[in-house]
Amino acid sequence: MEEYPTIEDHGVIGDLQTAALVALDGTVTWFCAPRFDSPSIFGGLLDRHRGGYFRISPDGVRYVSKQLYLPDTPILITRFISADGVGEVVDFMPVTGEQPTDRHRLVRIINMVRGSMRFRVECRPRFNYGRDPHQLEIRPDGSVFRSASGTLTLHTSRPRGRLIPEEDIDNRDGDLVAFATLHRGDTGAVIMDTASPEEPHVLPFEEVRGMFEQTRDYWRRWLDRSRYTGRWREMVERSAITLKLMTYAPTGAMIAAPTASLPEEIGGTRNWDYRYTWIRDTAFSVHALLGLGFTEEATRYAEWLDDRVREAGDNAAPLNVMYRVDGSSDLTEETLDHFEGYRGSGPVRIGNGAADQLQLDIHGEALFAIHLAGERHLNCSHGVWQSAVRLIDWLCDKWDQPDAGIWESRQHPRDYTYSRLMSWVAFDRAIRLATDLGRPGNIDRWTDQRNAIYNQIMERGYHPGRRSFVQAYGENVLDAALLIMPVVGFVTPTDPQWRSTLRAIDQDLVSDSLVYRYDPTASPDGLPGNEGTFNMCTFWYVEALATAGRLNEARLTFEKMFTFSNHLGLYAEEIAPTGEQVGNYPQAFSHLSLINAALTLNHLLDQRR
């Protein structure tokens, strides 16, 4: 890799246990195995020299590259167009299933559509975040890379054409560099296998074609279950596929993003590891997927959430902020000092220190999801309810204290309005569940706590001078997280205090329809530098505008957001002032909030009609 591709110039593929990013030039710049949160094998996105990559692209010819997904699938097609010919690299990962496995395959098919083209194939793995050396063994029909932390096997398939002729293979410092000239109609493949039970060999192309067809058919069958027929269907379904790609099938956990330490500001230090499962993200994803009709996925997310609630309730402890995909919580944060970071944006962090923070809002999000699932007749079990009761009883004694808040401030704890809001949601949904389902619980005590929080927010969370609800008590800083207030039912969209809050957010946090989460200069969060606008906050803003009756503004804002997606309909966490995407990519919260905004806006537009 000579230079860093932009974050948005990538597609994502995956097998429901891990994922890979493929750049517009045909380079796999990020891949971890055997799980999303495992050490990287290709980490060139965080260090172009030490991170490793796997590239297939034209050699010695000027070309233009384009990418698209095979419709209704995450099978990625990268097209190389030149005066001499048109070639394609088709990338996908066969679905692994619901049993954890060390074996993950990345299939790279090369098709020559027109003319002739010489391709360069480079495979330069760097195991364990580039910390483990490896050796390359070249065999007649493929290659094996061996390191202390694992192996990588390259199988080939060449029924027609001359893909990777043996005489062209060159062992350069343990890396594979090869060339092949293909002519119109030639097709071949390289199959990367992280734990191959076999030596490198030539696969019949019919077998490769079978992998392709099985993967295609799996995703199309899955998408056929969507009930969404409204506006923006293509963007909504691409977001649904992306959320599914970020789901760890063995447990049903959904990660926040498949990447780590992509910067919120180029050259800045706000670089975090998002390859874990946040209670908050999982709860809101239940809302999004139930809205589309994906009951099975929502049920798996709810079951994963139930397990975390039961663990916390059994130990009389609060929920953790985030977990690994297997439900464990060892997320010690460390710095990879040997990586320079994306475009020099250090430090590169793995693990996440925010896992140990007190964030009281997550209990509200958990109960919000459990209640929503109950409305769709996905009722929680007796054991889960008992644990939820213990969790709510714990919250009765703990909600009225400072915490780190939704944005995981590494500054001193504060009395965040959003944390109080979601504690109100926790009590409110617990009361509804107990009442609607006839479940036992101290409803009188929960009602007293719910009412106390409501009165406190109205007295201390609303700033009369700003005519707005504010980020924290005793301050006048606005916070886009409060856009969720009407969604959870704390205020009505027509409440005068809410309408004035929305106008204040218009003025202070909205820039050309894009929404900042807050102003870090007015509300220090313990970190230097600035950040871009947050995509999920913009989608929350769309929903808030729509429910407040400002439908034309909501629709225009929503349509503008589509111009900031990449060429494949994918979103990172933020949009920089330059208009480029920054932060970890693709981000689940961006896509699930897009889905929720589309559901709400489409429904209200239909009603108006």
C-alpha positions as CSV (number, residue, x, y, z in Angstrom):
1,M,0.0,0.0,0.0
2,E,1.6,3.2,-1.1
3,E,-1.0,5.5,0.6
4,Y,-4.1,5.3,2.7
5,P,-7.4,4.9,0.8
6,T,-10.1,7.1,2.3
7,I,-12.3,5.4,4.9
8,E,-15.3,5.6,2.7
9,D,-13.6,4.1,-0.3
10,H,-14.2,0.6,1.1
11,G,-16.8,-2.1,0.9
12,V,-17.4,-4.6,3.7
13,I,-17.8,-8.4,3.4
14,G,-18.3,-10.9,6.1
15,D,-19.3,-14.4,7.2
16,L,-21.3,-13.6,10.4
17,Q,-18.3,-14.2,12.7
18,T,-15.8,-11.8,11.3
19,A,-15.5,-9.2,8.4
20,A,-13.0,-7.7,6.0
21,L,-12.8,-4.3,4.3
22,V,-11.9,-4.1,0.6
23,A,-10.7,-0.8,-0.9
24,L,-11.6,0.6,-4.3
25,D,-8.2,-0.6,-5.7
26,G,-8.9,-4.2,-4.7
27,T,-6.9,-4.2,-1.5
28,V,-8.1,-6.0,1.7
29,T,-6.9,-3.4,4.2
30,W,-8.6,-4.9,7.3
31,F,-9.3,-8.4,8.5
32,C,-9.3,-10.0,11.9
33,A,-9.7,-13.7,12.7
34,P,-11.2,-15.8,14.0
35,R,-13.6,-13.2,15.4
36,F,-14.4,-9.6,14.9
37,D,-12.5,-8.7,18.1
38,S,-9.5,-11.0,17.3
39,P,-6.0,-9.5,16.4
40,S,-5.7,-8.3,12.8
41,I,-4.1,-10.4,10.1
42,F,-4.4,-7.5,7.6
43,G,-4.2,-4.2,9.4
44,G,-3.0,-1.9,6.6
45,L,-5.8,0.5,7.4
46,L,-4.0,1.4,10.6
47,D,-0.4,1.2,9.3
48,R,0.3,0.9,5.5
49,H,3.8,-0.4,6.1
50,R,3.5,-2.7,9.2
51,G,-0.2,-3.6,9.1
52,G,-0.4,-6.0,6.1
53,Y,-2.7,-6.3,3.2
54,F,-3.9,-8.5,0.4
55,R,-4.2,-6.8,-3.0
56,I,-5.4,-7.9,-6.4
57,S,-5.4,-5.2,-9.0
58,P,-4.2,-4.4,-12.6
59,D,-0.5,-4.0,-13.1
60,G,1.2,-1.5,-15.3
61,V,-1.9,0.1,-16.8
62,R,-3.9,3.2,-16.0
63,Y,-7.4,2.3,-14.9
64,V,-10.6,3.6,-13.2
65,S,-12.1,1.4,-10.5
66,K,-15.8,1.1,-9.5
67,Q,-17.5,-0.9,-6.8
68,L,-20.9,-2.3,-6.4
69,Y,-22.7,-5.0,-4.4
70,L,-24.4,-7.9,-6.1
71,P,-28.0,-6.8,-5.6
72,D,-29.5,-8.0,-2.3
73,T,-26.2,-9.4,-1.0
74,P,-22.9,-8.3,0.6
75,I,-21.0,-9.9,-2.3
76,L,-18.6,-7.1,-3.5
77,I,-17.7,-6.5,-7.1
78,T,-14.7,-4.3,-7.8
79,R,-14.4,-3.4,-11.5
80,F,-11.2,-2.2,-13.2
81,I,-11.8,-0.3,-16.4
82,S,-9.0,0.6,-18.8
83,A,-8.5,1.2,-22.5
84,D,-7.1,-2.3,-22.8
85,G,-9.9,-4.1,-21.1
86,V,-12.3,-4.5,-18.2
87,G,-11.6,-6.9,-15.3
88,E,-13.5,-7.7,-12.1
89,V,-12.6,-9.0,-8.7
90,V,-15.6,-10.5,-6.9
91,D,-15.0,-10.8,-3.1
92,F,-17.2,-12.6,-0.6
93,M,-17.0,-14.8,2.5
94,P,-19.0,-18.0,2.7
95,V,-21.3,-17.9,5.8
96,T,-19.9,-19.9,8.6
97,G,-22.9,-20.8,10.7
98,E,-23.7,-20.6,14.4
99,Q,-20.9,-22.7,15.8
100,P,-17.7,-20.7,16.6
101,T,-14.9,-21.7,14.2
102,D,-11.3,-20.8,13.5
103,R,-11.8,-21.4,9.8
104,H,-12.8,-18.4,7.7
105,R,-12.5,-18.2,4.0
106,L,-12.3,-15.1,1.8
107,V,-12.9,-16.0,-1.9
108,R,-11.5,-13.6,-4.5
109,I,-12.7,-14.4,-8.1
110,I,-11.1,-12.7,-11.0
111,N,-13.2,-12.3,-14.2
112,M,-11.9,-10.8,-17.4
113,V,-14.9,-9.2,-19.0
114,R,-13.3,-7.5,-22.1
115,G,-9.9,-7.3,-23.6
116,S,-6.7,-8.3,-21.7
117,M,-5.2,-7.3,-18.5
118,R,-2.2,-8.2,-16.4
119,F,-3.0,-8.5,-12.7
120,R,-0.7,-8.2,-9.7
121,V,-1.4,-10.3,-6.7
122,E,0.2,-9.3,-3.4
123,C,-0.5,-11.1,-0.1
124,R,1.4,-9.6,2.9
125,P,-0.2,-10.8,6.1
126,R,1.0,-9.3,9.4
127,F,-0.3,-11.6,12.2
128,N,-1.3,-10.4,15.7
129,Y,-1.5,-6.7,14.8
130,G,1.9,-7.0,13.1
131,R,3.7,-8.3,16.2
132,D,4.2,-11.9,15.1
133,P,6.8,-12.8,12.4
134,H,5.8,-15.4,9.8
135,Q,7.3,-17.7,7.2
136,L,6.0,-18.3,3.6
137,E,5.9,-21.8,2.1
138,I,5.3,-21.8,-1.6
139,R,3.7,-25.0,-3.0
140,P,2.8,-25.9,-6.6
141,D,-0.8,-25.1,-6.2
142,G,-0.8,-22.3,-3.5
143,S,1.0,-21.0,-0.5
144,V,1.0,-21.2,3.3
145,F,1.9,-18.4,5.7
146,R,2.8,-19.6,9.2
147,S,3.2,-17.7,12.4
148,A,3.0,-18.3,16.1
149,S,-0.6,-17.0,16.2
150,G,-2.0,-18.9,13.2
151,T,-1.7,-19.9,9.6
152,L,-3.1,-18.5,6.3
153,T,-3.5,-20.8,3.3
154,L,-4.0,-19.6,-0.3
155,H,-5.7,-22.1,-2.5
156,T,-6.2,-21.4,-6.2
157,S,-8.7,-22.2,-8.9
158,R,-7.8,-21.8,-12.6
159,P,-10.1,-23.6,-15.0
160,R,-9.5,-21.1,-17.7
161,G,-6.7,-18.6,-18.1
162,R,-3.4,-18.4,-16.4
163,L,-3.9,-17.3,-12.8
164,I,-0.7,-17.1,-10.8
165,P,1.6,-19.2,-12.9
166,E,4.3,-21.0,-10.8
167,E,7.2,-19.4,-12.6
168,D,6.0,-15.9,-11.7
169,I,5.8,-16.5,-8.0
170,D,8.4,-14.5,-6.1
171,N,9.1,-14.9,-2.4
172,R,9.9,-11.5,-1.1
173,D,10.6,-11.3,2.7
174,G,7.9,-13.9,3.4
175,D,5.3,-12.1,1.3
176,L,3.7,-13.4,-1.9
177,V,3.9,-11.3,-5.1
178,A,2.6,-12.9,-8.3
179,F,1.4,-11.9,-11.7
180,A,-1.1,-13.2,-14.2
181,T,-2.3,-12.1,-17.6
182,L,-5.9,-12.8,-18.3
183,H,-7.9,-12.5,-21.6
184,R,-11.5,-12.1,-22.3
185,G,-13.5,-14.9,-20.8
186,D,-10.7,-16.0,-18.4
187,T,-11.8,-16.7,-14.9
188,G,-9.9,-17.8,-11.8
189,A,-9.8,-17.5,-8.1
190,V,-7.7,-17.2,-5.0
191,I,-9.3,-18.7,-1.8
192,M,-7.8,-17.4,1.5
193,D,-8.4,-19.9,4.4
194,T,-7.4,-19.0,8.0
195,A,-7.5,-22.6,9.3
196,S,-7.4,-24.9,6.3
197,P,-7.5,-28.6,7.1
198,E,-5.8,-29.2,3.8
199,E,-2.6,-28.3,2.0
200,P,-2.8,-25.7,-0.7
201,H,-4.4,-27.1,-3.8
202,V,-6.3,-26.3,-6.9
203,L,-10.1,-26.2,-6.4
204,P,-12.4,-27.1,-9.3
205,F,-14.0,-23.9,-10.3
206,E,-17.4,-25.6,-9.9
207,E,-16.6,-25.7,-6.2
208,V,-15.9,-22.0,-6.1
209,R,-19.0,-21.3,-8.1
210,G,-20.9,-23.4,-5.5
211,M,-19.6,-21.2,-2.7
212,F,-20.6,-18.1,-4.6
213,E,-24.1,-19.4,-5.3
214,Q,-24.7,-20.6,-1.7
215,T,-23.6,-17.3,-0.3
216,R,-25.7,-15.3,-2.8
217,D,-28.8,-17.5,-2.1
218,Y,-28.3,-17.3,1.7
219,W,-28.4,-13.5,1.7
220,R,-31.3,-13.2,-0.8
221,R,-33.4,-15.6,1.2
222,W,-32.6,-13.6,4.3
223,L,-33.5,-10.3,2.8
224,D,-36.8,-11.7,1.4
225,R,-38.0,-11.8,5.0
226,S,-38.1,-8.0,5.1
227,R,-41.5,-6.5,5.3
228,Y,-40.4,-3.0,4.3
229,T,-42.0,-1.7,1.1
230,G,-41.7,2.0,1.7
231,R,-39.6,4.8,0.3
232,W,-35.8,4.5,0.2
233,R,-36.0,0.7,0.2
234,E,-32.6,0.2,-1.3
235,M,-30.9,2.3,1.4
236,V,-32.9,0.7,4.2
237,E,-32.2,-2.9,2.9
238,R,-28.5,-2.1,2.5
239,S,-28.4,-0.9,6.1
240,A,-30.2,-4.1,7.2
241,I,-27.6,-6.2,5.4
242,T,-24.9,-4.2,7.0
243,L,-26.3,-4.7,10.5
244,K,-26.6,-8.4,9.8
245,L,-22.9,-8.5,8.7
246,M,-22.0,-7.1,12.1
247,T,-23.8,-9.8,14.0
248,Y,-21.8,-12.7,15.6
249,A,-24.0,-15.6,14.7
250,P,-22.9,-18.0,17.6
251,T,-24.3,-15.6,20.3
252,G,-26.5,-13.1,18.4
253,A,-24.3,-10.2,19.6
254,M,-24.0,-7.2,17.3
255,I,-20.7,-5.2,17.3
256,A,-20.6,-1.4,17.0
257,A,-18.2,-1.6,14.0
258,P,-15.8,-4.1,12.6
259,T,-12.8,-1.7,12.8
260,A,-10.6,-0.3,15.6
261,S,-9.0,3.2,16.0
262,L,-10.2,4.9,12.9
263,P,-10.0,8.5,13.9
264,E,-12.9,10.9,14.5
265,E,-10.6,13.6,13.3
266,I,-7.7,13.0,10.9
267,G,-4.5,13.5,12.9
268,G,-6.4,13.5,16.1
269,T,-6.4,11.3,19.2
270,R,-10.1,10.3,19.4
271,N,-9.4,6.8,18.2
272,W,-11.4,3.9,19.8
273,D,-11.9,0.2,19.3
274,Y,-15.5,-0.5,18.3
275,R,-15.3,-4.3,17.7
276,Y,-17.5,-5.0,20.8
277,T,-21.1,-5.1,21.7
278,W,-22.7,-2.1,23.4
279,I,-25.9,-2.6,25.4
280,R,-27.1,0.6,23.9
281,D,-26.6,-0.3,20.3
282,T,-28.1,-3.8,20.7
283,A,-31.2,-2.3,22.4
284,F,-31.9,0.2,19.6
285,S,-31.2,-2.5,16.9
286,V,-34.1,-4.6,18.3
287,H,-36.3,-1.6,17.5
288,A,-34.9,-1.2,14.0
289,L,-35.1,-4.9,13.0
290,L,-38.5,-5.5,14.5
291,G,-39.7,-2.5,12.4
292,L,-38.5,-4.3,9.2
293,G,-39.9,-7.6,10.2
294,F,-36.7,-9.4,11.1
295,T,-38.1,-11.1,14.1
296,E,-35.5,-13.9,14.3
297,E,-32.6,-11.4,14.5
298,A,-34.4,-9.2,17.0
299,T,-35.1,-12.3,19.1
300,R,-31.4,-13.3,19.0
301,Y,-30.4,-9.7,20.1
302,A,-33.0,-9.8,22.8
303,E,-31.8,-13.2,24.0
304,W,-28.2,-11.9,24.2
305,L,-29.5,-8.9,26.1
306,D,-31.5,-11.1,28.4
307,D,-28.3,-13.1,29.2
308,R,-26.5,-9.8,30.2
309,V,-29.5,-8.7,32.3
310,R,-29.6,-12.1,34.0
311,E,-25.9,-12.0,34.8
312,A,-26.1,-8.5,36.2
313,G,-29.3,-9.2,38.2
314,D,-27.9,-12.4,39.7
315,N,-24.8,-10.4,40.9
316,A,-26.8,-7.4,42.1
317,A,-24.6,-5.3,39.9
318,P,-25.2,-2.8,37.1
319,L,-25.0,-3.8,33.4
320,N,-21.6,-3.4,31.8
321,V,-21.4,-0.8,29.1
322,M,-20.1,-3.2,26.5
323,Y,-19.0,-6.8,26.2
324,R,-17.1,-9.0,23.8
325,V,-19.2,-11.0,21.3
326,D,-19.1,-14.1,23.5
327,G,-20.5,-12.1,26.5
328,S,-17.1,-11.8,28.4
329,S,-16.0,-8.3,29.6
330,D,-12.2,-8.3,29.5
331,L,-11.7,-5.2,27.4
332,T,-8.5,-3.8,28.8
333,E,-7.4,-0.9,26.7
334,E,-3.9,-0.9,25.3
335,T,-1.9,1.1,22.7
336,L,-0.2,-0.4,19.7
337,D,2.8,1.9,19.6
338,H,4.3,0.3,16.5
339,F,1.3,1.3,14.4
340,E,1.3,4.9,13.1
341,G,-2.5,5.0,12.8
342,Y,-4.7,5.8,9.9
343,R,-3.0,8.7,8.0
344,G,-0.8,9.3,11.1
345,S,-3.7,9.5,13.6
346,G,-2.3,8.0,16.7
347,P,-2.5,6.5,19.2
348,V,-3.9,3.2,17.9
349,R,-6.0,1.7,20.7
350,I,-7.3,-1.8,21.1
351,G,-9.6,-2.8,23.9
352,N,-11.8,0.0,25.3
353,G,-11.4,1.7,28.7
354,A,-15.0,3.0,28.6
355,A,-16.1,-0.6,29.4
356,D,-15.5,0.1,33.1
357,Q,-17.4,3.4,33.2
358,L,-20.7,3.9,35.0
359,Q,-23.2,4.8,32.3
360,L,-26.7,4.7,33.9
361,D,-28.6,5.1,30.7
362,I,-27.9,1.6,29.5
363,H,-30.5,0.1,31.9
364,G,-33.2,2.2,30.2
365,E,-32.1,1.0,26.8
366,A,-32.2,-2.6,28.0
367,L,-35.7,-2.3,29.4
368,F,-36.8,-0.3,26.3
369,A,-35.8,-3.3,24.1
370,I,-37.3,-5.9,26.4
371,H,-40.6,-4.1,26.5
372,L,-40.6,-3.6,22.7
373,A,-40.0,-7.3,22.2
374,G,-42.8,-8.0,24.6
375,E,-45.2,-5.9,22.5
376,R,-44.3,-8.2,19.6
377,H,-45.1,-11.2,21.8
378,L,-41.4,-12.0,22.3
379,N,-42.0,-12.1,26.1
380,C,-39.0,-12.4,28.4
381,S,-38.8,-15.6,30.5
382,H,-39.4,-15.9,34.2
383,G,-35.7,-16.0,34.9
384,V,-35.0,-12.9,32.9
385,W,-37.8,-11.0,34.6
386,Q,-36.5,-11.9,38.0
387,S,-33.1,-10.6,37.0
388,A,-34.6,-7.4,35.5
389,V,-36.5,-6.8,38.8
390,R,-33.2,-7.0,40.7
391,L,-31.6,-4.6,38.2
392,I,-34.5,-2.1,38.6
393,D,-34.4,-2.4,42.3
394,W,-30.6,-1.7,42.1
395,L,-31.4,1.4,40.0
396,C,-33.8,2.7,42.6
397,D,-30.9,3.4,44.8
398,K,-28.3,4.4,42.2
399,W,-30.0,6.6,39.5
400,D,-29.5,9.9,41.3
401,Q,-25.7,10.1,40.9
402,P,-23.2,11.5,38.4
403,D,-22.0,9.2,35.6
404,A,-20.0,9.2,32.4
405,G,-23.0,9.6,30.1
406,I,-23.9,8.3,26.6
407,W,-20.8,9.9,25.1
408,E,-18.5,8.1,27.5
409,S,-16.7,11.3,28.7
410,R,-13.3,10.7,30.2
411,Q,-13.6,13.9,32.2
412,H,-15.2,14.0,35.6
413,P,-18.7,12.4,36.1
414,R,-21.7,14.8,35.7
415,D,-25.4,14.8,36.2
416,Y,-26.3,14.0,32.6
417,T,-29.9,14.7,31.6
418,Y,-29.8,11.8,29.1
419,S,-28.8,9.4,31.8
420,R,-31.7,10.5,34.0
421,L,-34.0,10.3,31.0
422,M,-33.1,6.7,30.3
423,S,-33.4,5.8,34.0
424,W,-37.0,7.2,33.7
425,V,-37.4,4.8,30.7
426,A,-36.1,1.9,32.7
427,F,-38.7,2.4,35.5
428,D,-41.5,3.3,33.0
429,R,-41.0,0.1,30.9
430,A,-40.6,-2.1,34.0
431,I,-43.9,-0.8,35.3
432,R,-45.6,-1.4,31.9
433,L,-44.2,-5.0,31.7
434,A,-45.3,-5.8,35.2
435,T,-48.8,-4.4,34.6
436,D,-49.3,-5.8,31.1
437,L,-47.9,-9.2,31.7
438,G,-49.0,-9.6,35.3
439,R,-45.4,-10.0,36.5
440,P,-44.4,-9.5,40.2
441,G,-42.5,-6.3,41.2
442,N,-42.5,-3.4,43.5
443,I,-44.6,-1.3,41.2
444,D,-45.3,1.4,43.9
445,R,-41.6,2.0,44.5
446,W,-40.8,2.0,40.8
447,T,-43.6,4.5,40.2
448,D,-42.2,6.8,42.9
449,Q,-38.8,6.7,41.4
450,R,-40.1,7.3,37.9
451,N,-42.1,10.3,39.0
452,A,-39.1,11.7,41.0
453,I,-36.9,11.5,37.9
454,Y,-39.6,13.2,35.7
455,N,-39.9,16.1,38.2
456,Q,-36.1,16.4,38.5
457,I,-35.5,16.6,34.8
458,M,-38.3,19.2,34.4
459,E,-36.8,21.2,37.3
460,R,-33.1,20.8,36.6
461,G,-32.7,19.5,33.1
462,Y,-34.5,22.3,31.4
463,H,-32.7,25.7,31.1
464,P,-35.2,28.6,31.1
465,G,-32.7,31.0,29.6
466,R,-31.9,28.6,26.7
467,R,-35.5,27.5,26.5
468,S,-34.1,24.0,26.1
469,F,-33.3,20.8,27.8
470,V,-29.6,20.7,28.3
471,Q,-26.8,18.2,28.5
472,A,-26.2,18.2,32.3
473,Y,-27.8,19.9,35.3
474,G,-26.5,23.4,36.1
475,E,-25.1,23.9,32.6
476,N,-26.3,25.5,29.4
477,V,-24.7,23.1,26.9
478,L,-27.1,21.4,24.4
479,D,-26.9,17.7,23.6
480,A,-28.1,15.9,20.5
481,A,-28.8,12.8,22.6
482,L,-31.9,14.5,23.9
483,L,-33.4,14.2,20.4
484,I,-34.6,10.8,21.7
485,M,-36.9,12.3,24.3
486,P,-40.1,12.1,22.2
487,V,-39.2,8.7,20.8
488,V,-39.2,7.1,24.3
489,G,-42.3,9.0,25.3
490,F,-40.9,11.4,27.9
491,V,-42.4,14.4,26.1
492,T,-44.9,14.7,23.2
493,P,-43.5,16.1,19.9
494,T,-45.9,19.1,20.3
495,D,-44.9,20.0,23.8
496,P,-43.8,23.7,23.9
497,Q,-40.7,22.9,25.9
498,W,-39.8,20.2,23.3
499,R,-40.4,22.5,20.4
500,S,-38.2,25.2,21.8
501,T,-35.5,22.6,22.5
502,L,-35.7,21.5,18.9
503,R,-35.3,25.1,17.7
504,A,-32.3,25.5,20.0
505,I,-30.7,22.4,18.6
506,D,-31.4,23.8,15.1
507,Q,-29.4,26.9,16.0
508,D,-26.5,25.4,18.0
509,L,-25.8,21.9,16.8
510,V,-27.1,21.7,13.2
511,S,-24.8,22.7,10.3
512,D,-26.3,22.3,6.8
513,S,-28.6,19.6,8.1
514,L,-25.8,17.7,9.8
515,V,-25.8,17.4,13.6
516,Y,-23.0,17.7,16.1
517,R,-23.6,15.6,19.3
518,Y,-22.4,18.6,21.4
519,D,-19.8,21.4,21.5
520,P,-16.6,19.9,23.1
521,T,-15.2,23.4,23.6
522,A,-18.2,24.4,25.7
523,S,-18.4,21.0,27.3
524,P,-14.9,19.6,27.8
525,D,-14.8,15.8,27.6
526,G,-11.2,15.2,28.7
527,L,-9.8,14.8,25.1
528,P,-8.0,17.3,22.8
529,G,-9.2,18.2,19.4
530,N,-12.6,18.3,17.6
531,E,-14.8,15.9,15.8
532,G,-17.2,15.8,12.9
533,T,-21.0,15.6,12.9
534,F,-22.5,12.3,14.1
535,N,-24.5,10.4,11.6
536,M,-26.8,8.8,14.1
537,C,-27.6,12.2,15.6
538,T,-28.5,13.5,12.2
539,F,-30.9,10.5,11.7
540,W,-32.3,11.2,15.2
541,Y,-32.8,14.8,14.1
542,V,-34.8,13.6,11.0
543,E,-37.1,11.6,13.2
544,A,-37.5,14.5,15.6
545,L,-38.4,16.9,12.8
546,A,-40.9,14.4,11.4
547,T,-42.7,13.7,14.6
548,A,-42.8,17.5,15.3
549,G,-44.7,18.0,12.1
550,R,-41.9,19.5,10.1
551,L,-42.1,16.8,7.4
552,N,-40.7,18.7,4.5
553,E,-37.6,19.6,6.5
554,A,-37.3,16.1,7.7
555,R,-37.4,14.6,4.2
556,L,-34.9,17.1,2.8
557,T,-32.5,16.4,5.7
558,F,-32.9,12.7,5.2
559,E,-32.2,13.0,1.4
560,K,-29.2,15.2,2.1
561,M,-27.8,12.5,4.3
562,F,-27.8,10.0,1.5
563,T,-25.3,12.3,-0.4
564,F,-22.9,11.6,2.5
565,S,-23.0,7.9,2.2
566,N,-20.3,6.2,0.2
567,H,-20.8,4.6,-3.2
568,L,-22.1,1.5,-1.6
569,G,-24.6,3.1,0.8
570,L,-22.4,2.7,3.8
571,Y,-21.7,5.1,6.7
572,A,-18.9,5.6,9.2
573,E,-19.6,7.2,12.5
574,E,-19.1,10.8,11.5
575,I,-18.8,13.3,8.7
576,A,-15.8,15.6,8.8
577,P,-16.0,19.3,7.9
578,T,-14.5,18.4,4.5
579,G,-17.5,16.1,3.8
580,E,-15.5,12.9,4.1
581,Q,-16.4,10.0,6.4
582,V,-14.4,9.6,9.6
583,G,-14.5,7.3,12.6
584,N,-15.0,3.5,12.7
585,Y,-16.6,2.0,9.6
586,P,-19.2,0.9,8.9
587,Q,-21.0,1.9,12.1
588,A,-24.0,0.0,13.3
589,F,-25.6,2.9,15.1
590,S,-25.5,5.0,11.9
591,H,-27.3,2.3,10.0
592,L,-29.9,1.3,12.6
593,S,-30.8,5.0,13.2
594,L,-31.2,5.4,9.4
595,I,-33.7,2.5,9.5
596,N,-35.6,3.9,12.4
597,A,-35.7,7.4,10.7
598,A,-36.9,5.8,7.5
599,L,-39.7,3.9,9.2
600,T,-41.0,6.9,11.1
601,L,-40.7,9.4,8.2
602,N,-42.2,7.0,5.7
603,H,-45.2,6.3,8.0
604,L,-45.9,10.0,8.6
605,L,-45.6,10.9,4.9
606,D,-48.1,8.2,4.1
607,Q,-50.4,9.6,6.8
608,R,-50.2,13.1,5.4
609,R,-51.0,11.8,2.0
